Amino acid sequence: MTRKRTPPTMTHDEMMEQWMADPEFKAEYDRLEPEFSLLDELLAARKAAGMTQAQVAERMGTQATAITRLESGLMSGTRYPSLPTLRKYAEAVGKKLQIRFV
């Protein structure tokens, strides 16, 4: 017997607003902001280049699963790419790696 799916009662933005009201959640979210920003940059560069993960991997001389792990690791906060990896990724998508302190 299959159970009927109940639609969500809140949008993503509404959930985030509620969660961000929790000081512990907000502190952890803010702590992860650099990783989220890096992920946003990687995804934007790959999209601007019109490339798939497999195409980026081929240009980097690696497997598509490595790119998946790189991107998903940043999303989860469990894996952090090295500077040489970021440099290869940038070159693969036609960009130049630039790191700044702000």
Buried (B, 14 or more C-beta within 10 A) or exposed (E): EEEEEEEEEEEEEEEEEEEEEEEEEEEEBEEBEEBEEBBEBBEEBBEEBEBEBEBBBBBBEBEBEBBEBBBEBBBEBEEEBEEEBBBBBBEBBEBEBEEEEE
